[in-house]
Amino acid sequence: MFGKGVHQEEEALLRDIIRGIDKRIDHSSHEGEGSHFTVHLTLRGHEGELILDLEELKLAKNNMVKRHQIRQKIKARCDHLDQSRYGADILGLKAAKLLRASPKPEPSTHRGGFGRGPRR
């Protein structure tokens, strides 16, 4: 996945972070300028790229705060990719389809049950 001088530990850490978000995310990394590299993410047919710093990834091996920051960057990109599938639909496609197909309630013809008449 990585080129020159990058250890397998960083590669394994990046893979663990991505799999912790969603196991269905396909990813590949490409070298960039300096210590930056590009992570290409694919989720359900939607693709996106993210630029990460190799030095931050090395620090994330021992520092949970850095690991969480990297995870949040990746998760934000993946949420954006997944949101483009659903649009602004909060419930999702299947629930919206079921709601549209459900029968509409008919107005009630009888008056309220066992209530008393007007008080005198």
N, C-alpha and C positions, 0 to 999 in steps of 0.2 A: 504494500500500500504506500509506504513512504519511501523516499530515496535516501541519499547520503546521510550517514551517521545517525539515523534515528533508530532507537532501540525498539525491540519488540514490546517492551513494557509500556511505552507510550501508546503503541498501536492497540495493545490489549486493553489499556485503560479507556481509550476512546471507544472501542467496541463495547465495553461494559457499560459506559455511560449511555450510549445510543440504545443498546438493548434494554437498559433500564427504563427508557422512555417508551419504546414500542418495539417489539421484536420483529415487526414486519417492515421496518425501515431498512432499505438498502442504502449502503453508503460506500463511497470511495474517496480517497484523499489524493490531492495533487500538490506538488511543490509550488511554492510561491516565491515572493521576494523576501530575502533575509530570513527571519525566523517565522514568518507567516506561511501558512499553507491553507489550501482550499478544501473543504469537505463538501462533496456532492451528495445530496440526499434525495432519495426517491421514495415516495409514499403513495401507494394506490394510484400510480400513473402520473402523479404530479411530481415535478422536479424542482429543486432549489439548491442554492449554493450558500455556503457560510465560510467566512474567513476566520481562522483561529490562529493563535500564537503558540508556537512550539514551546517557548519558555514557560507560558502559563500552564500548558499541559504537563510539563515536567514537574512544576510546582504542585500540580493537582494530585500527584501520586501520594504526597504526604499531607497536604493541606485540604481539608474538607470544604473550606470556604471557596477556594479556587475551583474545586471540583463541582460545587453547586453552581457557581457562576457559569462555568462552561455548559453544565447541564441545562441551565435556564436559557442560554443562547440557542442551544440546539432545539430545546423544547418549543421555544417561541417560533422558530422557523418551521418546525413540524406542525405546530398548531395552525400556523398561517397556511401551510399546504393543505391541511385537512379541512380548514374552514372554507377554502375555495371550492371544495366539493359540496358543502352543505349550504353555502351562501349565508344568509342571515337567519336560517331556520334553526331555532334553538333546540327543538325536539329531535330533529334528524329526519331523514327521508322516509323511513318506514312508519314512524309514528304519525307524521303528517299525512301520509297516504291513507292510513287507517282512519284517521279523523275525518278526512274528506269523504271516505266511502261509508262511514257509519250513518245509519238512518237518523234523520232529524226528529227531535221530539215533537209530538203533536200537542197543541194547546189543550188543556184540560177542560172538559165540558161540565163537570160537576163542581158545585160550590164547596167551600171548605167544610169538611167533615162534621165533627160533633160540637162545634162551637155554639154557644148560647146566642140568643137573639139580643137585641138592644136592651140594656139595663134600664129599669124604670125606677 
